[in-house]
Amino acid sequence: ELEALAETGYGYVQTEERANEETEVNWIKLDALYSPVRAIAFRVEPVRIGEITNYDRVVMDIETNGVISPEEAVKASTEILMKHFSLLGGTSAAPETGAENE
């Protein structure tokens, strides 16, 4: 007989970080990986816009576990990157969207 416990979470959590949880004897704790993204591949291709041919585009192939869509994964990761880069640049956490103040 086997009994298992599955939990939801965020990111990667080592067993040591969950050491404060009470578990019964005979339980085996494992590191947890909660990332919904299974694989990412990208390639850069030349693209032509009108008469100009010196542009590139990035094509991304993203595979998820179905919890979120690839589009949602790109949006969430973009927001995280923008927050991190804003800390480096000393700007606000996210650019303002919508109509400008008149």
C-alpha positions in Angstrom: 0.0 0.0 0.0 1.3 3.5 -0.9 0.1 6.8 0.3 1.2 10.0 -1.4 0.6 13.7 -0.7 0.6 16.3 -3.6 0.6 20.0 -2.9 0.5 23.1 -5.0 3.2 25.7 -4.8 5.4 28.1 -6.7 8.9 27.6 -8.2 11.4 25.1 -6.8 11.3 24.2 -3.1 14.0 22.1 -1.5 13.2 19.5 1.1 15.2 21.4 3.7 13.0 24.5 3.2 9.9 22.4 4.1 11.6 20.9 7.1 9.3 22.7 9.5 6.3 20.7 8.2 5.3 17.8 10.5 5.4 14.5 8.8 4.8 11.0 10.0 7.5 8.4 10.3 8.0 6.4 7.1 7.3 9.4 4.8 9.9 10.2 2.1 10.2 13.9 1.4 11.2 15.1 -2.1 12.2 18.4 -3.6 9.3 20.0 -5.3 9.3 21.6 -8.8 6.0 23.5 -9.3 6.9 25.1 -12.7 4.2 24.7 -15.3 6.7 25.1 -18.1 8.2 21.8 -19.3 10.4 23.0 -22.2 11.3 26.1 -24.1 13.2 26.4 -27.4 13.8 29.5 -29.5 15.3 30.5 -32.8 16.0 33.8 -34.5 14.9 34.2 -38.1 15.4 37.1 -40.6 12.2 38.9 -41.5 11.3 41.4 -44.1 9.0 44.4 -43.3 8.1 46.2 -46.5 11.3 47.0 -48.4 13.5 46.6 -45.3 15.1 43.2 -44.9 17.5 43.7 -41.9 15.0 42.8 -39.1 15.0 39.7 -37.0 12.2 37.9 -35.2 12.4 35.5 -32.3 10.3 32.3 -32.6 9.6 30.6 -29.3 8.3 27.0 -28.8 6.9 26.6 -25.3 5.5 23.4 -23.8 3.6 23.6 -20.5 1.9 21.0 -18.4 -1.5 22.4 -19.1 -1.9 24.4 -15.9 -1.3 27.6 -17.9 -1.1 28.2 -21.6 2.2 29.0 -23.3 0.9 32.6 -23.8 0.2 32.9 -20.1 3.7 31.6 -19.3 5.3 34.3 -21.6 3.2 37.0 -20.0 4.0 36.0 -16.5 7.7 35.6 -17.2 7.8 39.0 -19.0 6.2 40.7 -15.9 8.8 39.1 -13.6 11.7 40.1 -15.9 10.4 43.7 -16.1 10.3 43.9 -12.3 13.8 42.6 -12.0 15.2 44.9 -14.7 13.5 47.9 -13.2 15.4 47.2 -9.9 18.6 47.4 -11.9 17.6 50.5 -13.8 16.1 52.3 -10.9 12.8 52.8 -12.7 9.2 51.9 -11.6 8.3 48.3 -11.3 6.2 48.2 -14.4 5.5 50.5 -17.3 2.2 52.3 -17.3 -0.3 51.1 -19.8 -3.5 52.7 -21.1 -4.2 56.3 -22.0 -1.7 59.0 -21.2 -2.8 61.8 -18.9 -3.9 64.7 -20.9 
